[in-house]
Amino acid sequence: MSTAATAAEDLNAIVQSAAERFARAATPAELENAKAQFLGKTGRVTELMKGMGSLSVEEKKTRGAAINQAKQAIEAALSARRQALADAELERQLQAEALDVTLPGRQRGQGGLHPISLAWQRIEQIFGGMGFDVGDGPEVENDWYNFTALNNPPNHPARSMQDTFYVDMNDEDGHPYCLRTHTSPMQIRYAVAHAKRHAAALARGEASEIRVIVPGRTYRVDNDATHSPMFHQVEGLWLGENVSFKDLKVTYLNFCKAFFETDDLILRFRPSYFPFTEPSAEIDIQFSSGPLAGKWLEVSGSGQVHPQVVRNMGLDPERFVGFAFGSGIDRLAMLRYGVNDLRLFFDGDIRFLSQFR
Ligand code: PHE
């Protein structure tokens, strides 16, 4: 083999091995390292150039041209590999940031008020418009406010109408605590809380009155399609110089018309019994059109506030006469929204609740 042929083979081998090293470089940094081994100051091609000093002019020409060719081949391989690595990096980035425009948008769920809250708010608005204050009181109530002050003494059989959750604790006066069975204890609490206002008005020779509703949670041992151990009531109380059953009827009828957004309804007062009202009545309503037309629907207890209850409020029953009512908010909401099972309100099923958004 001639020296020239050996030299050419050497160059081919160098180009070959450069191409292999470049192909193995997985990152731009590795590629630049590999490049230095061939084209750097002490690289193999550079060393070959340095070794040309001893050659004749003629040999320098051919050898130089051959080395240059090899060098160009290596540079071409290098830039091809650089480009390949850059392309791969771009491809990787595009993949990572891929956006699938066919995916449906991610929606933020829209919340809404619970139907009981909606009914509660409507009740406050409507009675507010009729001049009623809105009161609020404790759900863990003592036996005095829940029963005794409402003319329902211990051992009175009427107590059994409201089977109750008692709390194993008494207040400082020895009255046991219970979960309030109705919002009626707030009749007493509200009147007592406003006693000063009444006394001052009376001292000035002016009339004073109480006009309040109290919506809130109430508790009884009851559980079926129309009763839940926790339920909601709204208490109404209107006491003044000359407040009569007629006012109760007008007030309640106007409330129902506004609440159900129809004039197509009538009220019926059905005699009943509550220890704290005399006389007492259940209020039934009947729609003359719509899905519930023709049926009497019980919505409220009511009556003229018993003089003993007015006395227990610290007021003079000769001057404070009037009515009270206690309506089921859940019942009103069921009728208004056409819900046939009370338990739906408390199951927390989003398919049910989202219908009220
Ligand atoms: N508190 C009674 C009940 O829960 C309802 C009522 C309230 C009746 C006010 C008369 C007056 O059944």
Residues whose N, C-alpha, C, O or C-beta is under 5 A from the ligand:
A	BS01	LIG	T181 H182 S184 F274 T277 G301 S302 G303 A324 F325 G326
